Amino acid sequence: MKKVRIHTGKVGLVFKNGNYQKVITEGVYWLGWSQKVMIFDLTRAFHAPIALNLLIKDQQLADMLHIVEVKDHEIVLHYEDQNFKGVLTPGRYTFWKGVIEHRFVTANLNELEIPKTIDKSLLTRYELTKYTRVFEVLAYEKAVLLIDDVFEKVLDSGIYRYWKNDTSVKINKVDLRQLQLEIAGQELLTKDKAALRVNFFTKYKVVDILKAVMDNKDFEKQLYITMQLALREFVGAYTLDELLERKDEVGAAVMKTVTEKVKTLGVKVLDCGIRDIILPGEMKEIMNQVLVAQKKAQANIITRREETASTRSLLNTAKLMEENEMLYKLKEMEYVEKIAEKIGEITVSGNGNMVKQLKDIFSVNR
């Protein structure tokens, strides 16, 4: 006989000649020489030394074990004392009861949705990320969810996780903010066949994601073409001069034309307009010549207007001097003074009126 002691937190399996006999727990036991004891730690997973099916025929031993069966399409989340321990992949696992509280959460990977019983914080851990696929929809976006290429629902902003399996999961995201479409360098012909290039902008917003994504392919390209054709139609209805005069009206006219058409695209046009009109080199030169001619004509008109005003002023002055002899004398002396400023020396005799002598000096001999 031999004495065997099983300490607290341990358990022993007794074998005789290689055959399992019984399980012994904490205490002191006397065993025969042909019996052997394998001691196991109750805080660790149990790895059966022989086929588990043979051992669990002993009901006492079976009641002491957690036996977890994980199928091929499953994973099991293992918790010890309410703390996540790890992921159990397909297979059979056994854990001792009693010392540690074990909890197991089974997840079916054939399903798409992740059950709410799984804490979201665990889904970001490495042990689980390899089993999940993640889609993020930003705060200013919405998305269309397609399961096996079939429309499922519209997703609002948030993070969405699904089990990774053979099911196809796709999302098409759309920006719901105000967007801008540029039609740059568009070559157009006016009514009078003048060739020009136009830079045009359109501000728009997606208002119906299902129409934009599900009913239309590349709705942005279709919006571009719609705006392009409306712009071409407007420009072609006016001559170059008319277009330049009505440049500020183009945006409102184009917007009115496309308002109903773009509803089928699921978008709403908020504003549009011409940014630049670029003329060819020859046309620029002609326009510059016209502009110079216009400015010269305006300058001539101003000059004639000033000359007329000056002549009218002289005429009024002459009438006043004719009616007032004193005023005439003063004006006469004013001009004599101006002339005298340009002459270095003037000699006059003391006899007679000095003003009369100056007048005689400056008067023109007839």
Secondary structure, DSSP 4 states (H G I P E B T S, - for coil): -EEEEE-TTEEEEEEETTEEEEEE-SEEEEE-TTEEEEEEETTSB---SS-HHHHTTSHHHHHTEEEEEE-TTEEEEEEETTEEEEEE-SEEEEEESSSS-EEEEEEETTSSBPPTTS-GGGGGSHHHHTTEEEEEE-TTEEEEEEETTEEEEEE-SEEEEEE-SSS-EEEEEEE-S-EEEEEEEEEEE-TT--EEEEEEEEEEEE--HHHHHTS-SSHHHHHHHHHHHHHHHHHTTS-HHHHHHTGGGHHHHHHHHHTTGGGGGTEEEEEEEEEEEE--HHHHHHHHHHHHHHHHHHHHHHHHHHHHHHHHHHHHHHHHHHH-HHHHHHHHHHHHHHHHTT-S-----SSS-HHHHHHHHHSPP-
